């Protein structure tokens, strides 16, 4: 009788394991997964200044094209961050751009939303570049390799060799993107 009771409990436990969502079985992660569009204020429209400009009529050497590119560069370097993201513990997937290497380890890198960002000109808007800093050297941060980066986000603008970052992420850990 007791053995039958134990089998019933075992069956009940296994059934609950199968039917209970995985996120309720584990402690909740302290990091909220965010997408890149969460970093852009909803009311920011970088295209509004160019709505009257017909780019199809401009040549590369046209002074209006040069002026428009200069205006766009300035607008993107000064792109506002989203204030509600300041101080948030996040995880974000993106492509890494190491800023310094010590052997095969990195403490500082940029995270960007798409492959080739910052390497090609122009770089993305500042609100789409995150300057990631870790207190300890990290393995696995390689040029344009996608990773998950976990940490605390702050609105902090910084100019780097690859572009202006509108955010700083104090890195707690990284993981391969799969």
N, C-alpha and C positions, 0 to 999 in steps of 0.2 A: 504494500500500500504506500509506504513512504517513498519507495523508488518511483512509483507511478506519479506521485505528487511532484517529485524532483523533475521528472521528465516533462510534466505539464508546465512547471515553472520555466524550465529551459526553453520549451517550445514558445511559451508566452513571451519570454525575453527576446528570442530570435525574431518573432513576429513584430514586436515593437521596434526592434533595430531596423527591420526592413521598412516598416511603415512610417517611422519618425524621420522627418527631414534631417539631413546631415548637419545643417547649421545649428540645430538644437542639441545635438549630441556633444558638440565641442564648445569650449569657451569662445565667446564672441571675440573676433579679432579687434584690436584697438584701432586699426587703420580702416578708414572708409575708402573703398575703391572709387576713384573719380575718373571721368573722361576729360579730354582736353578742352571741350567747349565750356566746362564748368569754370575755367580760368579766365574766361572772357566775360566782362560785364554785359548784361543783356542789352543795354542801351548804347553800346559802343558800335558805331558803324563806320569803319575806315573807308568805305566806298563813297560815302555821301559827298566828300570834297571833289570827287572825280566824275560825278553823274553828268555834268555838262561837257565833259571832255570826250571828244570822239577820237579814241586811240588809233582807229583804223586809218585815219588821215595823217598821222604823224610818222615821220622818218626818225631813225635813231639820232641823227644830228640836228633835228629840229629843236630850237631853244625851248619850245613849249614842252617837248618830250623830256628834255633834260631837267626842266623846272618841275615837271610832274614826278619824275623819278626822285628828285631831291626831296620834294614834299612828302612822297610816300615813305621814303627812308626815315625822315624825321617823325612822321606819324607813327610808324611801326616801332621805332626806338623808344617812343614815349607812350606806347599803348598802355592803357590803364589795366591794373590788376583788379581782380574781384575781391572787394573787402571782406566778404563773408568767408573767404578761404583762409584768411590770416589766422594762424595758430592752430589750424586743423591737422589732425593726424591722418595722413592719407597713404594710399598706395596708388601708383600710376604706372602704366605701361608706356614705354617710349624707347627711343633710340639714344644710345650713349655716345658722347663725344668727350673722351678724357682730356682734361686740361693739363694734367701733369702725371708722369709715370715714375714709379720707383721700382725698377724691375718689371714684374708683371702685375704690380699692385697700384691702385689708384685711390687718392683721397678726395679729389675734386674732379667733377665732370659736369657736363651739361646733359639735360634730358630734353629731347625734342620729339614732336609728334609724328614725324614721318622720315623715312629714309632719305638721306642726302641733305636734310635741313642744315643750314649754317655752312655746310661745305660749299654749296652753290650760292650764288648771289641772286637776290638779296636774302638775308636770313629771315625767318619768320618774325612776326611781331613779338615784342618783349613779353607779352602775356602768354606766349606759346613757347617760351624758353625758360627752363628751370635750372638754376645753378645749384647743384647738389654737392654737399660737403659732408664728409665722414670723419669722425675722430680717430678711426682706425683704418689702416690700409685694407682695401677690398680687392679680392680676386674676381675675375669674371666681367670686368668693365672694359669692353673693347670697342674700338671705333665702329659706330653704326650697327652694333649688335643690340637687338631688342632685349630689354630687361624689365622686371618689376622693381620699382624703387619704393621703399617704405620709409616714412619719416614725418617730421613736423614741418609744415609749410609756413612761410612768412612772406609778406609783401616786402621785398627788398631788391631794389634795382642794382644791377652790377654790369659794367661793361667788360666783355671778354674778347679774346682774339677772334671768336666765332660769331659774336653778336651781343646785343644787350639782353640780359636776362631780367625779367620782371619779378621773378620769385627766387627765393632761397629755400632749399629743402635740407634740413638737418637729418642726415641719413641714419637710420637705425639698422636697416638691412636691405639687401638686394636679393633677387632670385631670378633665374632664367625665365624668360617669357616663353610659355608653351601654349 
